Amino acid sequence: MKTPQESKMPSPIFIGRWTPRILFSLKERPHRHGELRRHLGNVSQRMLTRTLRSLESTGLISRRVTGTKAIAVEYSLTKLGKTIIA
């Protein structure tokens, strides 16, 4: 069982090959998943998704689902993410 102190601890930040590139891409403006993949170049679909989920769970990026005709997901930096980039 987790103690109350363990549940308050933030999850560790996974710094992989794509983490800095994703963060600096999102510094410019929010991107959709496909835009990020094209912008980064030869990242696989699976690795991009895993890295985005990891960054979202650590609180560095936020995920927003737009409710237009076609559902789109947009990723942007949070305040914490902006402080790390700065």
C-alpha positions in Angstrom: 0.0 0.0 0.0 1.1 3.5 -0.7 1.6 5.9 2.2 0.2 9.5 1.9 3.7 10.8 1.3 4.3 8.5 -1.6 1.0 9.5 -3.4 2.0 13.2 -3.2 5.4 12.6 -4.8 5.4 13.6 -8.5 6.3 10.9 -11.0 9.9 11.1 -12.3 10.5 12.9 -15.6 11.6 10.5 -18.3 14.3 12.2 -20.3 14.6 10.3 -23.6 15.7 11.2 -27.0 12.5 12.9 -28.0 11.6 14.7 -24.7 13.7 17.8 -25.3 12.6 18.0 -29.0 8.9 17.7 -28.1 9.2 20.4 -25.3 11.0 22.8 -27.6 8.5 22.2 -30.4 5.6 23.0 -28.1 7.4 26.1 -26.9 6.6 27.7 -30.2 2.9 27.0 -30.1 0.4 24.1 -29.4 0.6 21.2 -31.8 -1.7 18.4 -32.8 -0.3 14.8 -32.7 0.2 14.6 -36.5 1.8 18.0 -36.6 4.3 17.1 -33.9 5.2 13.9 -35.7 5.9 15.7 -39.0 7.8 18.4 -37.1 10.0 16.0 -35.3 10.9 13.9 -38.3 11.6 10.2 -37.9 9.9 9.5 -34.5 7.7 6.4 -34.5 4.0 6.7 -33.6 4.4 4.5 -30.5 7.4 6.5 -29.2 5.7 9.8 -29.7 2.6 8.6 -27.9 4.6 7.1 -25.0 6.6 10.3 -24.6 3.6 12.5 -24.7 1.8 10.4 -22.1 4.9 10.5 -19.9 5.2 14.3 -20.2 1.4 14.7 -19.5 1.6 12.5 -16.4 4.5 14.6 -15.0 2.6 17.8 -15.6 4.9 19.4 -18.3 2.4 19.3 -21.1 -1.4 19.4 -21.2 -3.7 17.5 -23.6 -6.8 19.3 -24.9 -9.5 17.6 -26.9 -11.2 19.9 -29.3 -14.9 19.4 -30.0 -15.0 20.3 -33.6 -16.6 18.2 -36.3 -13.6 15.9 -36.2 -12.2 15.3 -32.8 -8.7 16.6 -32.5 -6.2 16.4 -29.6 -3.9 19.3 -29.1 -0.8 19.4 -26.9 0.7 22.5 -25.2 3.1 23.4 -22.5 1.9 23.9 -19.0 3.3 26.6 -16.7 5.7 24.1 -15.3 6.8 23.1 -18.7 7.4 26.7 -19.7 9.6 27.2 -16.6 11.7 24.2 -17.6 12.2 25.4 -21.1 13.0 28.9 -20.0 
